Amino acid sequence: MEELQQVAGVDVFDFICLTSAFFPFFSQVSILLAIELIWNLCEVLFIDAAPAGSLLLHLLDWVRLHKADVDEKAKDVLQSDSPAEHHNYWDVVVSYVLQGRLEEARQMLVKQATLQPASRNMYKLMDSLLSKMPFYNPGGTQTLTEFDVKWRNWHEEVDRYLKDNTFASNRHLELICKILVGDEDTLLEQKELLSTWYHFLVTRLLYSHPTVKPTDLHYYAQSCLTMFLDSRSVQEPLDSILLAAFEFDIYLVIKDCSIVLNNWWFVAHLTDLLDHCKLLQSHNLNFGSNMREFLLLEYASGLFTHHSLWQCAVDYFDHCPELGRACLELQIERVPLDTERKALKVLRICEERQMSEQVRSICKIMAMRALRNNRLGSALSWSIRAKDAAFATLISERFLQDYCAKGTFSDLDLIDNLGPAMLLSDRLTFLGKYREFHKLYGEKRFKEAAKLLLSLMTAKIAPQSFWMTLLTDALPLLEQKEVIFSADQTYELMYCLEELTSSLDTEEDVEQTKVELLRLSLARNLAMAIIKEGTVET
Amino acid sequence: MESAKYVSQKISKTRWRPVSYSSLQQPDIFATGSWDNEENKVSVWSIGNLGSSGLEDGFEGDPQLICEQKHDGDVLDLQTMSICKHWARAHRYPSDNAPSTGVACNSPEIVTVGEDGRIIVFRADQEGVVRVIENADSSTLHAVTYLRTTEVLTVNSIGQLKLWDLRQQSNSPSQILSLSRDRVPLYCVDRHPNQQHIVATGGQDGMLCVWDVRQGNMPFSLMEAHSAEMWEVHFHPTNPDHLFTCSEDGSLLHWETSSPSEMPSFLQGGRNSNMTSRSAMAPAGGNQSIISAWLHGDSSKSRLETTHMLPSQTLSVNSLDVLGQCLVCGTDGEAIFVNRQVPV
């Protein structure tokens, strides 16, 4: 954080003054610093919910964390030859005092004290004042009231020294004394060193009301803001947000942040954190418990439009119990699928969440794309993944059409190796078996080929539209010298033929010549078969 | 020691720059390719030299970017060669460009495969394409590797391994192997560095299969590895008893096999004849053939240890590469992990 501030060279208050047109990266850093500021304050006020006493200590830490330029200046001063004569020396000392870092202030003052032996007593006195300032110890045995008493005593002592003009001869020490006493006008004069109204607020509280209660915080915050901003500067959005935080108005903080920041990231995470701390439910808004989900959904939906962060968005949807799943279902289908690998990752996300509708839809998209590009194997593999029987049927139809058109099968590597995928759809099974028939025929295993062919028709695996082709395929088997089809088988073939022609009677006539030829072949085969089966081997 | 570096881009591929075996150097330069960005890049990183051997173990050098180059489209595969060239639009559909999914190099020849089912051969010293095998596959070819100088092996979406002899002019594979069960898509393949007939594949169901290419249609062993797609499998180039796999489920596994006897596996040939006869698939060569520890069909005979290499579950580990004692992998969580003390 400190490094970031050093690099940026600015502190948070300047973030709106910079024009983002000139320093796009610069303003991003400033916004990040601002967000960090708000976040830390919310942690202190809402989550740690520090009571009076430790509240101030936390606020001190908060201011110190976000004002790191003091350390850089100090480094400069200390690294110079004569630190006490460095032009920033007193700035550093005063800054330390303003931040309540009295130990370090004392160490710096020692260097000045050695240079001015004449004023040694004054420096010693200041040193003792600084060392005696009481700080509340939350873990200790001291109660808040006891601490308050001690602190008042110390305060009175400092006041006495001031009234006695003890430090009048050294304006720097006088200034420090006035700060220690909590003089508002002096503090306001240190505007440049304080640079922000909330630093002013914390310093003022440190030196005038260290036991401030959380409920009283906003009075001081409002008055400090008014005092600090003169007529020239106007209240910035950041100031309103911080003010809302000091008023413990969580909803206002969230609302203002949503308006000011152009991105849901901060608000979504802050609300989520507050929800987990059960801080949002104490308010009586009818969408109170769902505000977290609303903001997370907004953020995640925004993420989904990002070309690569959509994968992160999935996790966010998972953590929204009511609407997350529905939103994810809608969004995941819109991820552009340029490569198969991306589609596979999207599918894995859907399958892990049992979003079967989306799986089917994505697989169908990929399969259609493959089909359009004539990648039948890819199309088949996508339909297998989706267990989409209808699409598998479509692909098989395509194959069969190709066969009818060209007379041979394309993509034999696929059809020959279908394996168990064949069972996905009837048409696919038919395709596999039909190819098997061709293979058997090619290997001259006619009897088996014949049996297979017949079973394709009788078991109704083949679609009726294809029966003509099958019967035509049977022709060469029927015309063989050797009887291949037995009599019973021939009867069944004839039955199939009759079934086919009778059903097609009303439509255009199937090529009559083919039918005639078939009837002739079947009759001849029947004759030969009967004779063969009736012959007794002698 | 493992170190992670967040690089604000999802990493799809990582590859070490090869170092010569004669030098005892550990690899120190690797390349990564990104994906899913509006502008993808191929970047080269250095993890700094480990210096002299006297350096203590804890040296963690963050990978430093050396240079980067814009890349159109997702980077789907990377190989290192000494020459750089650009062949555009090599893989295409009738109406559009098709993604090229895998590339293999055997200097100076380069073979690529793609979603269009084509195998394309280039030579580094020639401008145009040397040879195209059209319609090599009806589905997407996901990966390719060289088996011998003239043979390549491809894996596809319907679970087939196809062997191609590049000397032949025909456009069909010389051999096809596949599992007899469900034809799950295969996404990666790697060849055993010393024994060219042994390959390992991984696919959609996350199972690791080890095949003997001479043996016909069945893989030798099937091992359940991951709960989601396996993206890459690599044998260790010098210590092939070690195998590495990475997966969509966010894990990177280191497989270590050792033979039951104390003898190194390459000497086992004739001595353990009783072992070979008991295994389900006896190698064709009989007793004299060299049996690799990976080919024991029954995994109880050889010890197989698996260790998770990444500290915790991340988003998908898309790619890994291993050389010497160094392992590099890239994830969808926009991180690169480098481990310089892989126990091999």
HADDOCK unambig.tbl for C-alpha pairs under 7 A between the chains (distance, minus, plus):
assign (segid A and resid 307 and name CA) (segid B and resid 36 and name CA) 6.24 0.50 0.50
assign (segid A and resid 307 and name CA) (segid B and resid 37 and name CA) 6.16 0.50 0.50
assign (segid A and resid 307 and name CA) (segid B and resid 38 and name CA) 6.87 0.50 0.50
assign (segid A and resid 308 and name CA) (segid B and resid 36 and name CA) 5.22 0.50 0.50
assign (segid A and resid 308 and name CA) (segid B and resid 37 and name CA) 5.91 0.50 0.50
assign (segid A and resid 339 and name CA) (segid B and resid 99 and name CA) 6.48 0.50 0.50
assign (segid A and resid 373 and name CA) (segid B and resid 93 and name CA) 6.12 0.50 0.50
assign (segid A and resid 373 and name CA) (segid B and resid 94 and name CA) 6.71 0.50 0.50
assign (segid A and resid 375 and name CA) (segid B and resid 138 and name CA) 5.32 0.50 0.50
assign (segid A and resid 375 and name CA) (segid B and resid 139 and name CA) 5.80 0.50 0.50
assign (segid A and resid 376 and name CA) (segid B and resid 138 and name CA) 5.72 0.50 0.50
assign (segid A and resid 376 and name CA) (segid B and resid 139 and name CA) 6.61 0.50 0.50
assign (segid A and resid 377 and name CA) (segid B and resid 138 and name CA) 4.44 0.50 0.50
assign (segid A and resid 377 and name CA) (segid B and resid 139 and name CA) 4.08 0.50 0.50
assign (segid A and resid 378 and name CA) (segid B and resid 138 and name CA) 6.57 0.50 0.50
assign (segid A and resid 378 and name CA) (segid B and resid 139 and name CA) 4.01 0.50 0.50
assign (segid A and resid 378 and name CA) (segid B and resid 140 and name CA) 5.90 0.50 0.50
assign (segid A and resid 378 and name CA) (segid B and resid 157 and name CA) 6.52 0.50 0.50
assign (segid A and resid 381 and name CA) (segid B and resid 157 and name CA) 6.36 0.50 0.50
assign (segid A and resid 381 and name CA) (segid B and resid 158 and name CA) 6.06 0.50 0.50
assign (segid A and resid 411 and name CA) (segid B and resid 138 and name CA) 5.93 0.50 0.50
assign (segid A and resid 414 and name CA) (segid B and resid 138 and name CA) 6.90 0.50 0.50
assign (segid A and resid 419 and name CA) (segid B and resid 180 and name CA) 6.62 0.50 0.50
assign (segid A and resid 419 and name CA) (segid B and resid 181 and name CA) 6.92 0.50 0.50
assign (segid A and resid 419 and name CA) (segid B and resid 182 and name CA) 6.93 0.50 0.50
assign (segid A and resid 420 and name CA) (segid B and resid 181 and name CA) 6.66 0.50 0.50
assign (segid A and resid 420 and name CA) (segid B and resid 182 and name CA) 6.05 0.50 0.50
assign (segid A and resid 421 and name CA) (segid B and resid 182 and name CA) 6.90 0.50 0.50
